[in-house]
Amino acid sequence: MQEENQQSPELKQATSSPDWAQQSLERIALAGLQEQKTSRRWSVLFKSLTFIYLFFLLLMLLGWVGQNKNVSAAHTALIDITGVIEAGGQVNADAVISSLKDAYDNKGTKGIILRINSPGGSPVQAGIINDEIHRQRTLHPDIPVYAVVEDICASGGYYIAVAADKIFVDKASIVGSIGVLMDGYGFTEIMKKVGVERRLMTAGENKGMLDPFSPVNPKQKAFAQSMLDQIHQQFIRVVREGRGNRLKESEETFSGLFWNGEESIKLGLADAEGSADFVAREVIKESEIVDFTYQETVVDRFAKKLGASMAQELGVSAKNLLPTLR
């Protein structure tokens, strides 16, 4: 009785009402609904944020965002030339030219470093890059271009390097290999031993030139050698034009030999020792480095793989018939 007397008037009134239990259940139900609505709002918010994050990540992977190189502050532009030089490969003319254009178009660029680590590759791709570097240097005489060699700068890699104002190397870098080759295999003797007959039909007497399953034709071999010699002379001319009187020619300079970085400086194939950081800091005088190297998107890689697969299925690969600077 004492506890009943101690209840508040509001509680007494609520409990004395004939439908107080129903009203309490309604309040509890409304509170539950409100809590569910709040929970749904938070769930929608988190799902939306997750979707936006994943969508933005996808755009970055596709290369549609996140590659803005519009850096206004003064800097040294870096372009990596790493790997074999070939159309559609790790290093190709389109990618390097795109990188050069971005670097030159940026108002903050005070100098460009071509960081090279390549054994060589296509003389055509290397030649296009060399020509573009010379063209851009003429258009922008106030922005120097320096080649910095890491492990190796041979053949096609060196073809590109000689277009720069100066070439910097590590004392142990591999530099040179100024020559041209065309390699392949011959299986005629094996075919004789296993009793396999080659049945090649062509329209045009030289259409089957350098076929690995046919005997070597002396006339065709001489023709191929003449073509290699012409490309070699083009390479030699590019090196002489690029290095000028710095080059100390000898009988071995254009023989296809290669030298370490220290020796290459003595021979005039390179100018001095120095890394990319050293050149940016001490030569260009802008230690801040911004990477302008073209980055393949997921779409690019997929397209290349698709194209390579189709070419393989159709049997149209002819790499072994192409002259190579390596």
C-alpha positions as CSV (number, residue, x, y, z in Angstrom):
1,M,0.0,0.0,0.0
2,Q,2.9,2.3,0.8
3,E,4.5,1.7,-2.6
4,E,1.2,2.4,-4.4
5,N,0.8,5.6,-2.5
6,Q,4.3,6.7,-3.6
7,Q,3.6,6.4,-7.4
8,S,3.5,9.6,-9.3
9,P,0.1,11.0,-10.4
10,E,1.1,10.6,-14.1
11,L,1.9,6.9,-13.6
12,K,-1.3,6.4,-11.6
13,Q,-3.3,8.1,-14.4
14,A,-1.6,6.0,-17.1
15,T,-2.0,2.7,-15.4
16,S,-5.6,3.5,-14.4
17,S,-6.5,4.1,-18.0
18,P,-8.3,1.0,-19.5
19,D,-6.1,1.0,-22.7
20,W,-2.8,1.8,-21.0
21,A,-1.2,-1.5,-22.1
22,Q,-2.2,-1.0,-25.7
23,Q,-0.7,2.5,-25.6
24,S,2.5,1.2,-24.2
25,L,2.8,-1.4,-26.9
26,E,2.2,1.2,-29.5
27,R,5.0,3.3,-28.1
28,I,7.3,0.4,-28.1
29,A,6.4,-0.5,-31.6
30,L,6.9,3.1,-32.8
31,A,10.3,3.2,-31.1
32,G,11.2,0.0,-32.8
33,L,10.2,1.3,-36.2
34,Q,12.1,4.5,-35.6
35,E,15.2,2.5,-34.7
36,Q,14.8,0.4,-37.9
37,K,14.5,3.6,-40.0
38,T,17.7,5.0,-38.4
39,S,19.5,1.7,-39.0
40,R,18.4,1.6,-42.6
41,R,19.6,5.2,-43.1
42,W,23.0,4.3,-41.8
43,S,23.1,1.1,-43.9
44,V,22.2,3.1,-47.0
45,L,24.9,5.7,-46.2
46,F,27.6,3.1,-45.7
47,K,26.6,1.2,-48.8
48,S,26.7,4.4,-50.8
49,L,30.1,5.4,-49.5
50,T,31.4,1.9,-50.3
51,F,30.0,2.1,-53.8
52,I,31.5,5.5,-54.4
53,Y,34.9,4.3,-53.1
54,L,34.8,1.2,-55.4
55,F,33.7,3.3,-58.3
56,F,36.5,5.8,-57.8
57,L,39.0,2.9,-57.5
58,L,37.7,1.5,-60.7
59,L,38.2,4.8,-62.5
60,M,41.7,5.0,-61.2
61,L,42.5,1.5,-62.5
62,L,41.0,2.4,-65.9
63,G,43.2,5.5,-65.9
64,W,40.4,7.9,-66.2
65,V,41.2,9.8,-63.0
66,G,44.2,10.1,-60.8
67,Q,46.8,10.8,-63.5
68,N,46.6,14.6,-63.7
69,K,50.2,15.8,-64.1
70,N,49.3,19.5,-63.9
71,V,52.0,20.4,-61.3
72,S,52.4,24.2,-61.1
73,A,55.5,24.1,-58.8
74,A,58.9,24.0,-60.3
75,H,60.1,20.4,-60.7
76,T,62.2,17.9,-62.7
77,A,60.2,15.7,-65.0
78,L,61.0,12.0,-65.0
79,I,60.2,9.6,-67.8
80,D,61.1,5.9,-67.4
81,I,62.2,3.9,-70.5
82,T,62.3,0.4,-69.0
83,G,62.2,-2.8,-70.9
84,V,62.3,-4.0,-74.6
85,I,61.5,-1.3,-77.2
86,E,58.7,-2.6,-79.5
87,A,55.4,-1.5,-80.9
88,G,52.7,-2.4,-78.3
89,G,55.4,-3.5,-75.8
90,Q,56.8,-2.2,-72.5
91,V,58.4,0.8,-74.3
92,N,56.9,2.1,-77.5
93,A,56.9,5.4,-79.4
94,D,53.3,6.4,-78.6
95,A,53.8,6.0,-74.9
96,V,57.1,7.9,-74.7
97,I,55.9,10.7,-77.0
98,S,52.8,11.1,-74.8
99,S,55.0,11.3,-71.7
100,L,57.3,13.9,-73.4
101,K,54.3,16.0,-74.4
102,D,52.9,16.0,-70.9
103,A,56.2,17.0,-69.4
104,Y,56.9,19.8,-71.9
105,D,53.3,21.1,-71.6
106,N,53.6,21.5,-67.9
107,K,54.7,25.0,-66.9
108,G,56.6,23.8,-63.8
109,T,59.0,21.6,-65.8
110,K,62.5,22.9,-65.6
111,G,64.3,19.9,-67.1
112,I,63.5,16.3,-68.2
113,I,65.3,13.1,-67.2
114,L,64.9,10.0,-69.4
115,R,65.8,7.2,-67.0
116,I,66.8,4.3,-69.3
117,N,67.1,0.6,-68.4
118,S,66.7,-1.1,-71.8
119,P,68.5,-3.8,-73.8
120,G,67.1,-2.3,-77.0
121,G,64.5,-3.4,-79.5
122,S,62.8,-2.0,-82.6
123,P,64.9,0.5,-84.6
124,V,61.7,2.0,-85.9
125,Q,60.3,2.7,-82.4
126,A,63.6,3.9,-81.2
127,G,64.0,6.1,-84.2
128,I,60.6,7.7,-83.8
129,I,61.4,8.5,-80.1
130,N,64.8,9.9,-81.1
131,D,63.2,12.2,-83.7
132,E,60.6,13.4,-81.3
133,I,63.2,14.3,-78.6
134,H,65.1,16.4,-81.1
135,R,61.9,18.1,-82.3
136,Q,60.8,19.0,-78.7
137,R,64.3,20.2,-77.9
138,T,64.1,22.6,-80.8
139,L,60.7,23.8,-79.7
140,H,61.8,24.2,-76.0
141,P,65.5,25.1,-76.0
142,D,65.2,26.3,-72.4
143,I,64.2,22.9,-71.1
144,P,67.2,20.5,-71.1
145,V,66.9,16.8,-71.6
146,Y,69.2,14.3,-69.9
147,A,69.5,10.6,-70.3
148,V,70.3,8.7,-67.1
149,V,71.4,5.1,-67.5
150,E,70.6,2.5,-64.8
151,D,71.6,-1.1,-65.4
152,I,71.7,-1.2,-69.2
153,C,71.4,1.2,-72.2
154,A,72.2,-1.0,-75.2
155,S,71.3,-0.8,-78.9
156,G,67.8,0.7,-79.2
157,G,68.1,2.1,-75.7
158,Y,71.3,3.9,-76.7
159,Y,69.6,5.0,-79.9
160,I,67.2,7.0,-77.7
161,A,69.8,8.2,-75.2
162,V,72.0,10.0,-77.9
163,A,69.1,12.4,-78.5
164,A,69.6,13.9,-75.0
165,D,71.8,16.9,-74.2
166,K,73.9,14.7,-72.0
167,I,74.1,11.0,-70.9
168,F,74.8,10.1,-67.3
169,V,75.7,6.6,-66.2
170,D,76.6,4.5,-63.2
171,K,80.2,3.3,-63.3
172,A,78.9,-0.3,-63.7
173,S,76.1,0.4,-66.2
174,I,76.3,-1.5,-69.6
175,V,76.4,1.0,-72.5
176,G,76.8,0.6,-76.2
177,S,76.1,-2.5,-78.5
178,I,75.7,-0.3,-81.5
179,G,74.7,-2.9,-84.0
180,V,71.7,-4.6,-85.7
181,L,70.7,-8.3,-85.8
182,M,68.1,-10.5,-87.3
183,D,67.9,-13.9,-85.6
184,G,66.0,-17.1,-86.2
185,Y,66.4,-20.9,-86.4
186,G,66.8,-23.5,-89.1
187,F,65.2,-27.0,-88.9
188,T,66.1,-28.5,-92.2
189,E,68.5,-31.1,-90.9
190,I,66.2,-32.3,-88.2
191,M,63.4,-32.5,-90.8
192,K,65.6,-34.8,-92.9
193,K,66.3,-37.1,-90.0
194,V,62.7,-37.5,-89.0
195,G,61.4,-37.7,-92.6
196,V,59.4,-34.5,-92.6
197,E,58.9,-32.8,-96.0
198,R,58.3,-29.0,-96.2
199,R,55.6,-28.1,-98.6
200,L,55.7,-24.3,-99.0
201,M,53.8,-22.6,-101.8
202,T,54.3,-18.9,-102.5
203,A,53.3,-16.3,-105.2
204,G,56.5,-14.3,-105.5
205,E,59.9,-16.0,-105.5
206,N,61.0,-14.2,-102.3
207,K,57.8,-14.5,-100.3
208,G,59.1,-17.4,-98.3
209,M,62.3,-15.6,-97.5
210,L,64.1,-16.8,-94.3
211,D,61.6,-19.6,-93.8
212,P,63.1,-21.6,-90.9
213,F,62.0,-24.9,-92.5
214,S,63.6,-24.3,-95.9
215,P,67.3,-24.2,-96.9
216,V,69.0,-20.8,-96.9
217,N,68.9,-19.1,-100.2
218,P,72.2,-17.3,-100.8
219,K,70.6,-14.5,-102.8
220,Q,68.0,-13.8,-100.1
221,K,70.7,-14.0,-97.3
222,A,72.7,-11.3,-99.1
223,F,69.7,-9.1,-99.5
224,A,68.9,-9.4,-95.8
225,Q,72.5,-8.6,-94.9
226,S,72.4,-5.5,-97.1
227,M,69.3,-4.3,-95.3
228,L,70.9,-4.9,-91.9
229,D,74.0,-2.9,-93.1
230,Q,71.8,0.0,-94.1
231,I,70.0,0.1,-90.8
232,H,73.4,-0.1,-89.0
233,Q,74.6,2.9,-91.0
234,Q,71.5,4.8,-89.9
235,F,72.3,3.9,-86.3
236,I,75.9,5.1,-86.7
237,R,74.7,8.4,-88.2
238,V,72.3,9.0,-85.3
239,V,75.1,8.3,-82.8
240,R,77.6,10.6,-84.5
241,E,75.0,13.4,-84.8
242,G,74.0,13.0,-81.1
243,R,77.5,12.8,-79.6
244,G,79.4,15.1,-82.0
245,N,83.0,15.7,-81.2
246,R,82.6,14.1,-77.7
247,L,82.7,10.6,-79.4
248,K,86.1,9.0,-79.6
249,E,85.7,6.6,-82.5
250,S,87.7,3.5,-82.9
251,E,87.3,0.3,-85.0
252,E,85.2,-1.2,-82.2
253,T,82.9,1.7,-81.5
254,F,80.2,0.5,-83.9
255,S,81.1,-3.2,-83.9
256,G,78.3,-4.2,-81.4
257,L,80.6,-4.3,-78.4
258,F,79.4,-2.8,-75.1
259,W,81.3,-1.3,-72.2
260,N,80.7,-0.5,-68.5
261,G,79.7,3.1,-67.6
262,E,83.2,4.1,-66.5
263,E,84.7,3.1,-69.8
264,S,81.8,4.5,-71.8
265,I,82.7,8.0,-70.5
266,K,86.3,7.6,-71.6
267,L,85.1,6.6,-75.1
268,G,82.7,9.5,-75.3
269,L,79.6,7.4,-75.4
270,A,78.5,9.0,-72.1
271,D,79.3,12.3,-70.3
272,A,79.6,11.7,-66.6
273,E,78.5,9.6,-63.7
274,G,75.2,10.4,-62.0
275,S,71.8,9.1,-60.9
276,A,68.4,10.6,-61.6
277,D,68.4,12.2,-58.1
278,F,71.9,13.6,-58.7
279,V,71.0,15.1,-62.1
280,A,67.8,16.7,-60.7
281,R,69.5,18.2,-57.7
282,E,72.9,19.2,-59.1
283,V,72.4,19.7,-62.8
284,I,68.8,20.8,-63.3
285,K,68.8,22.4,-59.8
286,E,65.3,21.2,-59.1
287,S,65.3,18.3,-56.6
288,E,61.6,17.8,-56.7
289,I,60.9,15.0,-59.2
290,V,57.5,14.4,-60.9
291,D,57.0,11.1,-62.7
292,F,55.5,11.7,-66.2
293,T,55.9,8.1,-67.4
294,Y,52.9,6.9,-69.3
295,Q,50.9,4.3,-67.3
296,E,48.9,1.7,-69.1
297,T,45.3,1.4,-68.0
298,V,43.4,-1.9,-67.5
299,V,41.6,-1.3,-70.8
300,D,45.0,-0.8,-72.6
301,R,46.4,-4.1,-71.2
302,F,43.2,-6.0,-72.0
303,A,43.3,-4.7,-75.6
304,K,46.9,-5.6,-76.1
305,K,46.3,-9.1,-74.7
306,L,43.3,-9.5,-77.0
307,G,45.2,-8.3,-80.0
308,A,48.2,-10.6,-79.2
309,S,45.9,-13.6,-78.8
310,M,44.1,-12.9,-82.1
311,A,47.5,-12.5,-83.9
312,Q,48.7,-15.8,-82.4
313,E,45.5,-17.6,-83.4
314,L,45.8,-16.2,-86.9
315,G,49.5,-17.1,-87.1
316,V,50.6,-13.6,-88.2
317,S,53.5,-13.1,-85.7
318,A,56.6,-12.0,-87.7
319,K,58.9,-10.8,-84.9
320,N,61.8,-13.0,-86.0
321,L,61.8,-11.4,-89.4
322,L,62.3,-7.9,-88.1
323,P,65.7,-6.2,-87.6
324,T,66.5,-5.6,-84.0
325,L,68.8,-3.2,-82.1
326,R,69.9,-5.4,-79.2
